[in-house]
Amino acid sequence: MNINFSGVSKIFEPDIAALVDINLNIEQGEFVYIIGQTGSGKSTLLRLITRELLPSRGVVAVGGVDMRKINTSDIPYYRRDVGLVAQDFRLIPSLTVYENIAFVMEAMSVPKKLVAERTRAVINQVGLWRRRTMRPSQLSGGEQQRVAIARALANSPSLFIADEPTGNLDFTTASEVMKILFAINAAGVTVVMSTHNQSIVNSSRRRVIELVGGRLVRDEKGGTYVS
């Protein structure tokens, strides 16, 4: 799924400019890092892609569809094709690993047989089958992040959005999470990831988009954290 920002600005009341005149195109199958200091506009940019926000000016189009023109009733179907991993995991504490993942599909009325097949598949994909009956409180931070990734993969999205997925993880655990994201991308899924992790960006040399004060100041293929 491709993404296009054309002259996009986002202003929060009364006059906070989170993004200013962003022009950006991300092709299907790319892996893109969004970098910048806290408050630079990274999360706002991602929330425009997931349609949690609408731009104040300009056009955000995902898969050729203008986000302004999606009917409210169609937003849940759009989000089925967009896997989202947030900074805080957003797991349901009372549910097991298996139930947390299955719940996403059950809420979308996916047939039970397919729910079971997909849940087993994504749990295996992130290497947590032996943890499937545990609840979030029984898991490490890295394991909880992997559950969040598996849940985001449950509906086989063509676009994967990761907002600081390694922010609270140690180096080894962060590396394991990145291997999963690279595997997702290798299967043809577009991956857009915001991060402060310089070592990850520098070691993988993917496309880097840098924001400063809501403005796009660098768009570099094979880039590093610091140009």
C-alpha positions, 0 to 999 in steps of 0.5 A: 500500500502506497502513501502520499502526503501533498501539502499537508499541515496539521494545526492543533488549537489554538495555534500549534503547528504539528506538521507544516507543508509535508510533501511525501510519497512512500511506495508499496513495499518500502521500509521507512524510518521516521526520525526526529526529536520529541515534538517534531511531528512523528506521531502526528504523521503516523496518526494521519496515515491511520486516519486517527486525525485529518489534516488541517490542509492538504491531502493524505492518500493511502492506497490511492484513497483520500483520507478525507473521503472515507465514510465513517462506516468504512474506517474499520475496514480500512484499518483492517488493512493497516497494522498498528503497533503503538508505544504502549502495546494496548494489550487487554490485561485479562486476556491471554496472548492467544485471546488478545490476538483472536479478539481483533479478528472476532471484533471484525466478525471473521469466521471462527475457523479463520480466526483460529488459523490466523491466530496460530500462524501469527503467534508462531511468526513472532515465536510465542507459541509456548507463551500463548496461554499467558497474560500480559503481566506474565510476559517481559516487555519484549514479549508484550511487544511481540504480542502487539506485533502479532495482533497487528498482523492478524488481519494480514495488513498491506501496511504496517505502522510502528510507533517507537516499537523498540523505545522501552526495550534493551538492545538484544530484545530490540534487535529481535523485534526488528528481525520480525519487522524486516521479515514482514517487509520482506513479504511485501508489506509497507513498513513505516516506523518512527524511532529514536534508536540511532543504532537500529537506523544506522545498522540497517540503512533504510530510507530515513525521513527526518522531521524538525519542528513539524517540517520535513528536513531530510528524505534519504534512501539508505540513510543514517540517523545523523546525515 
